[in-house]
Amino acid sequence: MRRLRAFFRESFGISLRRVVDLPQEELFCLTENGLLYGSATALKRPFLVQSAIDDFIASDDKGYFLLGYWGHGINSYAFYYSRIDEWSHIFFRLAYGGVYMDDAEAARDVREFLSNYFAFEPELKLKAKSLTAIDSMYSGDYSIKLLDGRLVSIKESLYHKADFKGKFGHLIQG
């Protein structure tokens, strides 16, 4: 994890620990470069590409956790944060690094996205029974089941404008 923490700090200008809560379970390195880590469940089947999102949503592998940087080709690189737990299915595949990308702009977007999401999540947990949050390479699909049974959803990426409170705050008010 040392390489991933250093990569995160150097790339996004913020400490990984300041943004993301890591699980208590042991995480395993999934790549030779030491930049992608996952739980034992993720080690068996890492969901990494766009075509795996439906399988990820359908999965009931509680304890699935994936975090880090991975990519293929010349422009399909991303920073990942994915988890499946009792409350959520979260698949964040945030574009970063690729030959056609402005890395400084993308770094700012990743930092703001993760910081804003994790600042909003505790408030959301007080109002929601469950969350499915997909934001993958500029495509988004968010579905929140509220405590009162209402379902709130949007089908848009929040990657470039990660205003979770502004987007959902008024929708989740009881």
KEKE-3310 file (N, C-alpha, C; in steps of 0.2 Angstrom, whole numbers, plus 5000, padded with zeros to 4 digits):
npx = (5004:5011:5016:5004:4999:5009:5008:4995:4996:5005:4999:4986:4987:4984:4981:4978:4972:4966:4955:4948:4941:4948:4945:4944:4948:4961:4970:4975:4988:4985:4992:5008:5014:5011:5000:4986:4974:4965:4951:4950:4940:4939:4951:4949:4940:4941:4932:4934:4932:4921:4912:4909:4901:4887:4888:4894:4885:4875:4881:4883:4893:4897:4909:4917:4930:4939:4953:4963:4974:4973:4974:4972:4977:4979:4972:4963:4964:4962:4957:4952:4938:4929:4916:4907:4894:4884:4876:4879:4883:4896:4904:4917:4925:4936:4942:4959:4974:4981:4984:4978:4973:4972:4981:4983:4970:4962:4967:4963:4949:4947:4951:4942:4930:4931:4933:4922:4912:4914:4913:4900:4894:4891:4880:4871:4870:4862:4849:4846:4842:4849:4862:4866:4879:4886:4899:4908:4920:4915:4902:4887:4876:4866:4857:4846:4839:4828:4824:4811:4806:4805:4812:4826:4834:4847:4854:4867:4884:4894:4907:4914:4908:4907:4896:4888:4880:4872:4866:4859:4855:4842:4833:4834:4828:4817)
npy = (4994:5006:5011:5014:5024:5034:5037:5042:5053:5060:5062:5067:5076:5075:5066:5049:5043:5053:5055:5042:5029:5014:4997:4985:4973:4962:4969:4964:4965:4968:4970:4971:4983:4988:4997:4994:4988:4975:4967:4950:4944:4953:4950:4937:4940:4954:4968:4978:4984:4993:4984:4976:4981:4978:4965:4968:4976:4966:4957:4949:4949:4953:4963:4965:4974:4987:4996:5009:5012:5008:5003:5001:4999:5014:5025:5021:5023:5023:5029:5019:5016:5004:4995:4983:4981:4979:4990:4997:4997:5002:5009:5017:5023:5032:5043:5045:5049:5045:5046:5056:5065:5078:5078:5086:5093:5081:5076:5085:5084:5070:5071:5081:5074:5062:5067:5075:5066:5057:5066:5068:5056:5051:5059:5055:5041:5042:5044:5035:5018:5011:5011:5013:5017:5022:5028:5029:5032:5044:5041:5040:5033:5033:5027:5028:5021:5027:5029:5030:5022:5028:5029:5037:5042:5046:5048:5051:5057:5063:5066:5077:5088:5087:5088:5082:5085:5096:5090:5079:5083:5090:5081:5070:5075:5073)
npz = (5000:5002:4990:4983:4991:4991:4977:4976:4984:4977:4964:4966:4976:4990:5005:5005:5016:5021:5013:5010:5018:5023:5023:5037:5034:5027:5013:4996:4985:4968:4956:4948:4949:4961:4963:4963:4974:4983:4991:4997:4990:4979:4974:4968:4959:4950:4947:4933:4921:4909:4904:4914:4924:4925:4930:4942:4949:4951:4959:4975:4983:4998:5006:4996:4990:4981:4977:4969:4955:4938:4922:4904:4886:4878:4883:4893:4907:4925:4941:4954:4965:4973:4981:4990:5001:5016:5014:5002:4985:4976:4963:4957:4944:4939:4927:4924:4918:4904:4886:4880:4890:4901:4914:4926:4927:4927:4939:4949:4947:4951:4965:4970:4968:4975:4988:4990:4989:5000:5010:5010:5011:5025:5029:5020:5024:5035:5030:5021:5015:5006:4994:4977:4968:4953:4944:4931:4920:4914:4914:4923:4936:4948:4962:4976:4989:5000:5018:5020:5010:4997:4981:4974:4960:4948:4932:4928:4926:4940:4939:4934:4941:4956:4965:4977:4988:4983:4972:4977:4990:4992:4987:4996:5008:5021)
capx = (5000:5015:5017:4998:4998:5013:5005:4989:4998:5009:4995:4980:4989:4980:4983:4973:4969:4961:4949:4945:4941:4950:4942:4948:4951:4968:4970:4980:4990:4983:4996:5015:5017:5009:4995:4979:4973:4958:4950:4951:4934:4941:4957:4946:4936:4941:4928:4939:4931:4914:4907:4908:4897:4881:4889:4896:4878:4871:4885:4881:4899:4899:4916:4921:4933:4945:4956:4969:4975:4974:4972:4974:4977:4982:4968:4958:4967:4957:4958:4946:4936:4923:4915:4900:4893:4877:4872:4880:4886:4899:4909:4919:4931:4937:4947:4965:4980:4980:4988:4974:4970:4975:4982:4981:4963:4959:4969:4958:4942:4947:4952:4936:4925:4932:4933:4915:4908:4915:4910:4892:4891:4888:4874:4867:4868:4856:4843:4845:4842:4854:4864:4870:4883:4891:4902:4913:4923:4910:4895:4885:4870:4865:4850:4846:4833:4827:4821:4803:4804:4806:4818:4829:4839:4849:4858:4873:4891:4896:4914:4917:4905:4905:4892:4883:4875:4868:4863:4855:4852:4835:4830:4833:4825:4811)
capy = (5000:5011:5014:5017:5030:5039:5038:5046:5060:5064:5063:5071:5082:5074:5060:5044:5042:5059:5054:5036:5024:5008:4992:4982:4966:4963:4970:4961:4969:4965:4972:4971:4990:4990:5003:4992:4983:4973:4962:4943:4944:4957:4946:4932:4943:4961:4972:4983:4987:4995:4979:4972:4985:4975:4960:4971:4978:4960:4953:4950:4948:4957:4963:4966:4981:4988:5003:5010:5014:5003:5004:4997:5003:5021:5030:5018:5022:5026:5028:5015:5014:5000:4991:4980:4980:4978:4996:5000:4995:5008:5007:5023:5022:5039:5044:5048:5046:5042:5050:5062:5068:5083:5075:5091:5093:5075:5075:5090:5081:5064:5074:5084:5069:5058:5071:5077:5060:5054:5070:5067:5049:5050:5062:5050:5035:5044:5045:5030:5011:5008:5015:5010:5023:5020:5033:5026:5035:5049:5039:5039:5030:5033:5025:5029:5019:5031:5025:5030:5018:5031:5028:5043:5041:5050:5044:5056:5057:5068:5066:5084:5092:5082:5092:5077:5088:5100:5085:5074:5085:5092:5075:5065:5078:5070)
capz = (5000:5002:4983:4981:4995:4988:4970:4977:4987:4972:4959:4968:4981:4996:5008:5004:5022:5023:5009:5009:5024:5021:5027:5042:5031:5023:5006:4993:4979:4962:4950:4949:4950:4967:4963:4964:4980:4984:4996:4995:4985:4973:4971:4964:4953:4951:4942:4931:4914:4909:4903:4921:4928:4927:4935:4949:4952:4952:4964:4982:4987:5003:5008:4990:4990:4977:4977:4966:4949:4934:4915:4898:4880:4878:4886:4898:4914:4930:4948:4956:4972:4973:4987:4991:5008:5017:5013:4996:4979:4974:4958:4955:4939:4938:4922:4926:4915:4897:4882:4878:4895:4905:4920:4931:4927:4930:4946:4952:4947:4956:4972:4972:4967:4981:4994:4991:4990:5006:5015:5009:5013:5032:5029:5016:5027:5040:5026:5015:5017:5002:4988:4971:4965:4948:4940:4927:4914:4912:4914:4930:4937:4956:4965:4983:4992:5006:5024:5019:5004:4991:4977:4971:4955:4942:4927:4925:4930:4944:4940:4933:4945:4961:4970:4979:4992:4979:4968:4981:4997:4992:4986:5002:5013:5022)
cpx = (5004:5015:5010:4997:5002:5010:4999:4991:5001:5004:4989:4981:4986:4982:4977:4969:4964:4955:4945:4946:4943:4947:4947:4952:4957:4966:4976:4982:4988:4987:5003:5017:5015:5004:4988:4979:4966:4958:4951:4946:4936:4947:4955:4943:4936:4937:4932:4936:4923:4910:4906:4903:4890:4882:4891:4889:4874:4875:4882:4887:4901:4906:4920:4924:4939:4947:4962:4969:4977:4972:4975:4974:4981:4978:4963:4961:4962:4959:4951:4945:4929:4922:4907:4899:4886:4873:4873:4883:4889:4904:4911:4926:4932:4943:4953:4971:4979:4983:4984:4971:4975:4976:4981:4974:4960:4961:4964:4951:4942:4947:4945:4930:4925:4931:4925:4910:4908:4913:4903:4890:4888:4881:4869:4865:4863:4850:4841:4846:4848:4856:4868:4873:4888:4893:4908:4915:4917:4903:4893:4878:4870:4858:4851:4839:4832:4824:4814:4801:4805:4812:4820:4834:4841:4854:4863:4879:4891:4903:4917:4914:4902:4901:4886:4878:4870:4864:4857:4852:4845:4831:4829:4830:4818:4805)
cpy = (5006:5015:5017:5024:5036:5041:5043:5053:5064:5066:5068:5076:5081:5067:5055:5043:5047:5059:5048:5032:5017:5003:4989:4976:4968:4964:4967:4965:4965:4966:4972:4978:4992:4996:5001:4987:4981:4968:4955:4942:4947:4953:4941:4934:4950:4964:4978:4987:4989:4989:4974:4975:4981:4969:4962:4972:4971:4956:4954:4948:4953:4957:4964:4973:4981:4995:5004:5012:5009:5005:5000:5001:5009:5026:5027:5017:5026:5025:5025:5015:5011:4996:4989:4978:4979:4984:4998:4995:5001:5006:5014:5021:5028:5040:5048:5045:5043:5048:5056:5066:5073:5081:5080:5092:5087:5074:5079:5086:5074:5066:5076:5079:5065:5062:5073:5071:5058:5059:5070:5061:5048:5053:5057:5044:5036:5043:5039:5023:5008:5013:5011:5016:5020:5026:5030:5029:5039:5047:5037:5036:5029:5031:5024:5026:5023:5027:5025:5026:5021:5029:5035:5041:5046:5046:5049:5055:5063:5070:5074:5089:5088:5086:5087:5080:5092:5095:5081:5077:5087:5086:5070:5069:5075:5075)
cpz = (5000:4995:4981:4985:4993:4981:4971:4980:4981:4966:4960:4973:4988:4998:5007:5010:5024:5019:5010:5016:5021:5026:5032:5039:5027:5016:5002:4986:4972:4956:4952:4951:4957:4968:4963:4969:4980:4989:4993:4989:4979:4970:4966:4958:4953:4945:4939:4925:4914:4908:4909:4925:4930:4931:4942:4952:4955:4958:4971:4986:4992:5005:5002:4991:4985:4977:4973:4959:4944:4927:4910:4892:4881:4882:4891:4904:4919:4937:4951:4964:4971:4979:4986:4998:5009:5015:5006:4991:4976:4969:4955:4950:4936:4933:4925:4922:4908:4892:4880:4884:4898:4912:4926:4932:4930:4937:4951:4953:4952:4963:4974:4972:4974:4988:4995:4992:4997:5012:5015:5012:5020:5033:5026:5020:5033:5037:5022:5018:5013:4997:4983:4968:4960:4945:4937:4920:4910:4911:4921:4930:4945:4957:4972:4985:4999:5012:5023:5013:4997:4987:4973:4966:4950:4938:4924:4929:4934:4944:4939:4938:4951:4967:4973:4983:4988:4975:4971:4987:4997:4991:4992:5008:5014:5023)
residu = (MET:ARG:ARG:LEU:ARG:ALA:PHE:PHE:ARG:GLU:SER:PHE:GLY:ILE:SER:LEU:ARG:ARG:VAL:VAL:ASP:LEU:PRO:GLN:GLU:GLU:LEU:PHE:CYS:LEU:THR:GLU:ASN:GLY:LEU:LEU:TYR:GLY:SER:ALA:THR:ALA:LEU:LYS:ARG:PRO:PHE:LEU:VAL:GLN:SER:ALA:ILE:ASP:ASP:PHE:ILE:ALA:SER:ASP:ASP:LYS:GLY:TYR:PHE:LEU:LEU:GLY:TYR:TRP:GLY:HIS:GLY:ILE:ASN:SER:TYR:ALA:PHE:TYR:TYR:SER:ARG:ILE:ASP:GLU:TRP:SER:HIS:ILE:PHE:PHE:ARG:LEU:ALA:TYR:GLY:GLY:VAL:TYR:MET:ASP:ASP:ALA:GLU:ALA:ALA:ARG:ASP:VAL:ARG:GLU:PHE:LEU:SER:ASN:TYR:PHE:ALA:PHE:GLU:PRO:GLU:LEU:LYS:LEU:LYS:ALA:LYS:SER:LEU:THR:ALA:ILE:ASP:SER:MET:TYR:SER:GLY:ASP:TYR:SER:ILE:LYS:LEU:LEU:ASP:GLY:ARG:LEU:VAL:SER:ILE:LYS:GLU:SER:LEU:TYR:HIS:LYS:ALA:ASP:PHE:LYS:GLY:LYS:PHE:GLY:HIS:LEU:ILE:GLN:GLY)
# end
